[in-house]
Amino acid sequence: MKKSSTVTAIRKLTGAMVGIPPRHIDFRFPESMPKYFYGGNATATTFFAMLSGFFPPGERYFMESVRQFRDRVTDDNLRAAISGFMGQEAIHGREHDRLNELLAERGFDMKAPDRFVRIGLAILEKLPASTRLAATTFMEHFTALLAEQLLEDKQFRQQADPEMIKIWQWHALEELEHKAVAYDVYELVGNTRTERVAAALASMLVLLPMLGITWSWMLAQDRQLGNVPDNIKGLSILFGRGGFVSRILPRLPEFMGACFHPDNHDTKALESRWRDKLFAEGGDLYHEYRNNVA
C-alpha cells in the first residue's frame, strides 16, 4: 500500500509538467523609474495603470469561475493545467497588487479601477455559473490577444520603461501559456455557441463603459484629462491606425465562431522564444525567478 501511494505521488502531474508553471518572481522597480513609464505619455501610461488595477479582482473572478467546475474534471492533464492556471493567476494578482501600491505612491488613483471593476464583476456574478465561465473564456481570449500583441510588437515595447515592461512581458507569456485552460473546462461542462455569444456580449456591455469611465476618472484625478496633445498622442498609440489595442480588435469576433478554440491560433513558438528570453540562464528575469526548478 505504501509503495502504491509513492507511485501515485510520483505520477501526479503538476502545472509545470504540462507547461503552465506558477513562477514566483521578485520584481524590482527602481526609484528612478518615471511616473509616466510608457513613452512619457500620461494617457497611455494611465491606461496600463488602469489595467493593472483591474487585474487582481479580475484574476480572482477567473479562478472562481473555473473552481466552480473543477470537481467535474477527471482528466489528469487538465487537472494539472487547472492547478497551473490557478497558481499563475494567483501570482499575477499578488504582483499587480504590489505594482498598484507603487503606482498609487506615484500619484495614480488606484482605488478607482479596483472599485469600478468590482461593480462590473458583481453584475456578471448574477449570471448562471456556466455563463460566468463562458464570460471568463471570452476575457481570457481578450487578454491572450493583448499578450500576443505585446510580445510581438517590438516597437511598442521599446517605448516603455525597460524595468516596468518586464512585469508585463512575464504576465503576457503566462497568459499565453494558460490561454486554453478555462475554455477546455467550459467544453467539458457544456460549451454552446449561443451561450458564448451571450457571455461575450454581456461582458462587453458591462466592462467597456466601465473601462472608459475609469480611464477618464483616473486622468481627471491626475489633471491630465484635457491635456490635448498628450491625450491625442496616447489615444493614437492605443487606438489609432496600427495602435496597440486597435490591432487586436478585428480578432475579437473569433470567439463567436462555431469552431473556436484558443489553440486554433498557435503561439507555441512565441511562448518558447519568450521563455528563453526571460528565464533561460542570462535571461531578463533569470535572477528574479525564485522557483525556477519548477
N, C-alpha and C positions, 0 to 999 in steps of 0.2 A: 504493500500500500504506500509506503514511504517512497519507494522507487518510482511508482506511478505518478505521485504528486510532483516529484522532482522533474520527471519528463514533461509533465504538463506545464510546469513553470518555465522550463527551458523553451518549450514550443510556443508559449504565449507571445503573440505579436504585439509590438508597440507601434506608436505613431512613427517613430524614427525608422522602423523596419519597413514601413510602407511608404516612405518618402515624405512624411509630414512630421518632422522633428520639432517639438517645442524648444526653441532656443532662448536661453537666458542671456540677455545682452546688457552690459553696463554702458549706457550711452553717456557721453561726456559732452556737455555744452559749455564752451568757454565763455567767460565774461565778455570777451571781445566780440562775441557774435552780435551782428547788428540786429536791431529790433525788426526792421523790415528785411527779413532774410531772403526774400525772393526778389532778386533784381532791384533791390532798393525801392520796391513799389509797395505802397501801403495796401492798395486794393487787392492785388494778387496775394500778398502775404496774409492778409486778413481772411481770405478765402481758405487758405490752408490751415490757419489757426482755427477757423470755424470747423473744418473737417476733423481736426484733432480733438476739438471739444465734443463733436458728435460721436467719436469712436467708442469711448468707454461704455456709455449706455447702449449704443448700437451693438457692440460685441456681446454684451450680456443678453440682449434680445435674441441675437442669432443663436447663442449657446442654448438658451432656454427653449427655443422653438425646436431645436434638434433633440434636446434632452427629453422632451415630451414623448418621443417615439423610440428612444434608444433601446428600450427593453424588447422591442419587436425585432431587433436586428440579431440574426443568428450567424451570419457570415463572419468569420474571424477577421478577414481582411478589412471589411467595412467597419467592424467594431474597433479595430486598431486605428483606422483612419479617423473615426469619430473621436477617439482619445487624442490623437494628434491635433485634430481641428480644435477641440476644446482647450488643449494646452496652448496652442498658438494664439487663439483668440483671447484667452485669459491674460497672457503676457502682453499682447497688444494693448489691452485695456489698461494694464498696470503701467506700461511705459508711456502711454499717451497721457495718463493721469500725471505722471512726473513732468512730461513736457508741458502740459497745461498749467501746472504750477509755475514753471519758468515763464511761460507766455503771460500769465497774469502779473508776474513781477515786472515784466517789461511793459505793462500798461494795457494789455488787451483785456476786454471784459469777457473772461472765460466762463462766467456764470451763465451768460446768455445762451450759448449753444447747448449747454447741459440742460438748462431749463426748457428751452423750446423743443429739443429732440425728445425729452421725456413726455411732453404733451402729445407730440406726434405718435410716439410709440404706444402711449396709453390708448389712443384711438385705435391703432392697429391691434392692440391686445384684445379688443372686443370681437375680432374675427374668430371663426372656428379654428381649432388647433391646426388642422391640415392646411387651412388658408394662410395662417401665420407662417407655417413652414414654407408654403409656396412664395409668400412675400419675402421671406429670408433668401430663398433661392434667387429671386429677382434682384435683391440688393447685393447678393454675392456676385451675381453676373455684372452688375454695375461696377462694383469695387474691383473685380478682376479686369475689366476693361480699363479702368483708371490705372491699375497696377501695370498692366502691359504697356500702356502708353508711356508711363513714367520711365519704365526700364528701357523702352525702345528709343525714346526721344532724347538723344544726347544733347542737342542744342537747348532743349528745355531745362535739362538738369544742370547745364553749365551756368545758368543764370542764378542758381540757388547757392546759398552759403554752403561751402564744402563740408562743414561739420553737420549742419542741420539736415542736409539731404540724406545722410546715412540712415536716419531712422525711417525715412520714407522709402528708401531702397530696400531695407530689411523687411518692412511691412509689406511692400509690394511683392517681393519674392514669395513670402509666405501666403499672401492672398492667392497667388497663382498655384502654389503647391496644394492648397486645400480647396480650390475653387469648385470641385465637383462633389464634395462630401455631403453637404446639405441636400443637393439635388439627388444624389444616389439614395439617401434616406427617403426623400419625397417619392421617388419612383417606387420604392419598396412598399410604402403605405398607401399608394393610390394616386399616381400622377394623372391629372386630366388637363387637357389644354384649356378648357373653359375656366377652370379654377386658376390656372396660371395667369391667364389674361386678366381675370378679375383681380387677382392679387397684385399684379403689376400696376394696373390702373389705380387701385386703391392706394398703393404705396406712393405713386407719383402725385395723386390728388392731395394726399396728406403731407408728403415730405417736401415737394417742390416749393409750395408757398412758404413753408417753414424755413427752407434754405434761404430764400430771398429776403424774408423778414429778418432773420438772424444776421445775415451778412450786412444788410443795411444798418441794423441796430449797432453792430459792433463798429462799423465805420463811423457812424454818428458819434458814438461814445468816444472814439479816438480822434474826433474832429477832422476826419478825412472824407466824410461824405460831403460832396460838393467841391472837393479838390479836383476840379475838372480835368486838368492834364493827367493827374495820377489815376483818376477813375477811368478815363478813356484808355490809357495805356494798359491798366490791369484787366479791363474787360476785353481788350483786344488780345492780350496774352492768353486768356482763358476761353473766350467765346468768339473771337474773331475768326477770319478765314485761316484755317490751319491751326487754330487755337487748341490748347491742351484738352479742354472739355469738348469743344465742338467737333474734334476729330473722332471722338468715340460715339457721338450721338447717333450716327447712321447705323451703328451696330446694336443699339439697344433693342430694336424690334426682333432681333434673332431669337430672343427669349420666347416670343409668341409663336414661333414656328412649331409645326406638328412634330417634327423630328429633333427638336432642340436637345442638346446635351452639352454641358460646358466643355467636355473633352473633344467635341467635334472640331473645335479650334485648338490646334496643338501648340502648346507653349513649352514643351519639354526642353527643347534646345535652348530657349531663352532662360528658363529656370536653371539649367545646368551651367550656362555661362555665368550667371549671376551668383550661383553658389560658389563657384571658383573665385570670382572677383571679390566677394565679400568674406568668405570663410576659409578658403584654402590658406595654407601657410603663406604669410606675407600679404594676405588679403586685407581689405579696408577695415574689416571688423574682427580679424583673427584674434587680436589681443583682448577684445571686449566680449568674446563669446566664451562664457564661463563653463558651459557643459558640452563642449564640442565632442566629447566621447559619445554623446547621444546620436 
